[in-house]
Amino acid sequence: MNSGQLLKEGSKLHDEGNYKKAIALYARISRSDTNYSTALYQLSLSSYLDSNFIGSRQYAETGMQLFPEKGNEWYSLIGNSLDDLNKTDSALYYYDKALQLNPLPFTALLSKV
């Protein structure tokens, strides 16, 4: 199965709440694959929703090292994981970093309040 198919099948499993099965599919995507950044994001997100906050953080940190241009996504995932690990001060640091890179989604939400 190619990486696009693995992502598609993994996304379906993720949406059904089968996070461990989704993670197993995403983990099959090679680091040298063009979809590896997406795989890392999905690994982090599915791990987070499966309450594996440490794993989620590790995937996001790997993503940050390899794909810093997507920092906003990685910082948010790291912040979420730290927040659920009761490391609020550290989480706020990463949320601030995400906001510095891309304040628009957050300011758009505020304008609707």
Legacy VTK file of the C-alpha trace (Angstrom):
# vtk DataFile Version 3.0
C-alpha trace
ASCII
DATASET POLYDATA
POINTS 113 float
0.000 0.000 0.000
1.412 3.413 -0.915
1.600 6.314 1.537
-1.457 8.052 0.127
-3.526 4.936 0.688
-2.072 4.479 4.178
-3.044 8.056 5.046
-6.531 7.604 3.621
-7.136 4.331 5.477
-5.560 5.727 8.647
-7.764 8.816 8.472
-10.863 6.639 8.162
-9.815 4.604 11.210
-8.981 7.801 13.099
-12.411 9.263 12.328
-14.002 6.049 13.631
-12.050 6.372 16.892
-9.725 3.437 16.117
-6.629 5.439 16.976
-4.254 2.540 17.624
-5.051 0.990 14.231
-4.654 4.371 12.551
-1.298 4.865 14.280
-0.135 1.457 13.056
-0.884 2.486 9.458
0.684 5.935 9.726
3.812 4.406 11.275
4.359 2.384 8.084
5.129 5.568 6.124
8.861 5.925 5.568
10.830 8.949 6.673
11.985 9.341 3.070
8.399 9.517 1.757
6.976 12.843 0.573
3.978 12.275 2.878
6.115 11.848 5.995
5.252 15.291 7.373
1.546 14.484 7.112
2.167 11.079 8.668
3.944 12.653 11.650
1.096 15.110 12.129
-1.459 12.303 12.027
0.658 10.149 14.344
0.807 12.998 16.838
-2.908 13.781 16.581
-4.067 10.156 16.825
-1.697 9.537 19.735
-3.071 12.600 21.498
-6.676 11.490 21.029
-5.671 8.034 22.283
-4.397 9.751 25.470
-0.764 8.993 24.644
0.367 12.548 25.351
4.061 11.677 25.578
3.972 9.895 22.217
2.038 12.765 20.683
4.635 15.228 21.889
7.496 13.090 20.570
5.962 12.865 17.087
5.341 16.624 17.043
8.912 17.344 18.190
10.245 15.120 15.403
8.024 17.009 12.976
9.370 20.300 14.273
12.962 19.153 13.730
12.345 17.830 10.221
9.704 20.285 8.995
10.156 23.584 10.869
8.209 25.444 8.182
5.061 23.873 9.684
5.920 25.149 13.139
2.432 26.419 13.882
1.029 22.873 13.641
3.824 21.333 15.689
3.748 23.993 18.405
0.001 23.539 18.853
0.310 19.758 19.137
3.180 20.039 21.609
1.220 22.605 23.632
-1.848 20.368 23.760
0.198 17.400 24.929
1.987 19.392 27.608
-1.294 20.859 28.808
-2.734 17.376 29.308
0.439 16.349 31.108
-0.299 19.184 33.579
2.687 21.221 32.375
0.677 24.390 31.876
3.560 26.874 31.852
5.380 24.880 29.176
2.147 24.472 27.202
1.581 28.247 27.244
5.077 28.767 25.845
4.251 26.571 22.835
0.823 28.150 22.348
2.516 31.568 22.293
4.968 30.287 19.678
2.065 29.025 17.546
0.332 32.402 17.841
3.488 34.243 16.832
3.707 32.196 13.657
0.037 32.406 12.747
-2.287 34.597 14.835
-5.069 34.664 12.227
-7.023 31.506 13.201
-7.138 32.636 16.818
-8.038 36.251 16.081
-10.775 35.062 13.688
-12.276 33.040 16.523
-12.142 36.019 18.852
-13.945 38.235 16.343
-16.916 35.844 16.415
-17.369 36.181 20.178
LINES 1 114
113 0 1 2 3 4 5 6 7 8 9 10 11 12 13 14 15 16 17 18 19 20 21 22 23 24 25 26 27 28 29 30 31 32 33 34 35 36 37 38 39 40 41 42 43 44 45 46 47 48 49 50 51 52 53 54 55 56 57 58 59 60 61 62 63 64 65 66 67 68 69 70 71 72 73 74 75 76 77 78 79 80 81 82 83 84 85 86 87 88 89 90 91 92 93 94 95 96 97 98 99 100 101 102 103 104 105 106 107 108 109 110 111 112
